[in-house]
Amino acid sequence: MKNLKEFLIVKFREHPDFQAWKKKFPDMFAFSEEVHVVPWEEEFGIVDRHPEAIDEIEFYEELRKNGMISNEEFEEKLREIHKRYGTVSRTEGVAWIKRKEVSFRRRNPHLSTVLHELGHVYFEATDPIWSSIYGGGELLMWLIIKGKTEGNEESIRRWHEFIRYAYENPDLLLSILDKKAKITAQRLGIDLEEIVKLDYLPEGHPAYKHEIMKLMLFAGTLPHEDAEEQPQPILIGILEGIRWGEALYSELIKDLLS
């Protein structure tokens, strides 16, 4: 049984994303020495659905990456596969938070898989809080790794607080987001009240009373009408905006994480 720190160094020593991650998340990297890699067992993949389809998808991804098929041909192959199999998934890794153990299906897993499982253990967070699929800390971590925004382990913990509030106390989350949005708008000289005057919104739309939604309108994002009851899409939208280079969201997150 080897520790995950050794595993990372051996497998990804020259990988630029590993080097960036190690520099920006030094505490997480040091902690990986406490996490052990255990051998994969087939029972770990109990939630797999048509895992053989993943091999097929990865085959076509390689062809596209090497210029052997076009993006359009790749998308067509994807549609064919999903039509044939329906929902497809394959567990690439698992983590046991309390035991500080991880396991990987592949002998040479992707760095993203390794960091995903390590993140579960280090932050003691389940999928809805950590996973990038839900707009969790994992997505913020990768934005930091790629240089899209600044941050560290404490930034991820702060973001996890926001995600938990989205599930457990939406009113508190909106109060925090409104306060931070107002600070960002004032810093950038944006008149939020003028924003809602320029947009045609149905009477009673929550954007009329929430600064964060007014700021979203300025960025070209229309908040959902149920955003007060389910504000998590706001958090996802902020990170996705940063991912695609929306400067306003890049400024907002500086205030959110400060």
Phi, psi and omega in degrees: 000117181258157177276159188289333178297313177299317180302313180298315182295316181295316186280328192231020185312318185262001184287125183299325179291325176295317180297319179294316180298314181301322181286320185272341180231063185296325180291321178295319178297314180297321180297330183301341177291337180275351184260134183253144178264120180252154181299145179287140173234145185301332180294341178292338182264031186296335181267007178302144173228111183051056182298336179297335179292331180296320177301320181294317179298316181294327176299313181289331176297319178296319178298318179294317181299326180268010176073019182272340171222157181276168176301321180295319178294322178297313179299322178295319177297320177300315180298319179297317181295314181292328176293323182286319188253339188078223179289132178233142176199153177214123179292119181263343180196159177222158179223143174244106189298307184293324181278349183056054179228149176223160176213148183232138181296317184271151173294325178237080182290162175290150177303320181300323178293317181296314181292328177299311182291321176299319180300320176305313185286313184297314182271357182051050186234137177276175186307311184301336180267321188265318192296141179295335179301327181261011183076024183281190185299333179301319180295317177298319179303315182290328175296323178290316178303317183279359177080018180282335177204172181257154178165179180207198182300321180294328176298318179295317179298320178297317179296323177298326175299316179299317181297317179297318178299324180301323179277319192257331184210072183303324181297318179295317179300313181297324178297316178294314181297320178298316181297316181290322179297322179295319178297315180297315181298317180295320180296326182263000179073034181260127177271101185293329181292328178290333182297311183291337177290331183274343183255135177276109179237147178297149179303135180088000179298137184299341180297338180291338184238005181236122182299322182297324181284328175295320178294323177298320177299320179297327179277358178091016180250128178267114180293147176293151180292338179261021185295337178291322180277328182228079185277357182303322177303335176296315180296316178299318181297324179296312181292320178295323177298317177296318180303322183262013171086021177284110187298325183296318179291329176295326176286319181300316185293335176299319179284325180297323186264001180275000000 
